[in-house]
Amino acid sequence: MPSTSYLDKNYKSTHYNNVRPSYPDALIEEILKYHHGPKVRLVDVGCGTGIATVLFKDKFQEIIGVDPSESMLEAFKHEIDKSVAPNDRNKFKLIASPGEDFPEVKTNTVDMVIGAESIHWCDMEKLFGEVSRVLRDDGTFAFWFYIQPEFIDLGAKAQEIYYKYGWSDQFMGKYLTSSQREFFNNFGGSDLPKLLAKKFKDIEFHNFDPNNKSVANRSSFYMKGAMTLLEFKELVKSWSLYASWMKNNPNEPDIADTFINELKTVCSVEDEVMPLRVEWKTFHYLCRKM
């Protein structure tokens, strides 16, 4: 998998868990409606701190979280102890492994595999092979991404600044690989459905782009709300790109402060605690094992 600050043992996974958004009920309901057959065992590849995993805790008897980051899994364990009822804690098992290889899970024993904001870290072909291995026949593979928030109230200037700091090689974007850039700029990229089709059937793709409102009615994965620039700054600080930049530029000003200050100045935002309307660009795939 590509190098990522999420694998650093000192990465602030608790902060990640506190500031990352959760996922709409409509998306979870769509995935469950798509699913055929029993709901006994679920695997979440790249589970991180369990933000998505716990949304399925009432639907499956056994839930396995797989992630290569010990820091993320420690935060997940803490969240289980804090937020999951004592009677439900035993249904969770966490495995420190990459998404391409988790041999502890036996072949043909899993009813559903999910991946939330995670599979771009993996070698896709190897990942899809491993997911296919553990799934039973007709088992469900569902994965999804939110890409970036669009500040409705701030217009095109805000997106230009976002691109400058988040995507361009001038700042944090230099830590994106070319394949990751293609993945996020093109809703997974053109190769993704071809790779999926080698192992899976009944493939469904859905996306929402705030700049193309006609798509809204075709996706249950619709994220909108209000966000302050202060909240957005904390979100930026949860990015692996941010951690990499700060590690490699210790004598420079905090890049998140610089980013948000430019947004505030150029877009004439009065202060960092003023709520701003946001919509997220998203996409998700649903498919079944052949």
Summary of the structure (lengths in Angstrom):
residues: 290
radius of gyration: 18.9
end to end distance: 25.8
largest distance: 56.2
contacts: 934
relative contact order: 0.17
helix: 42%
strand: 24%
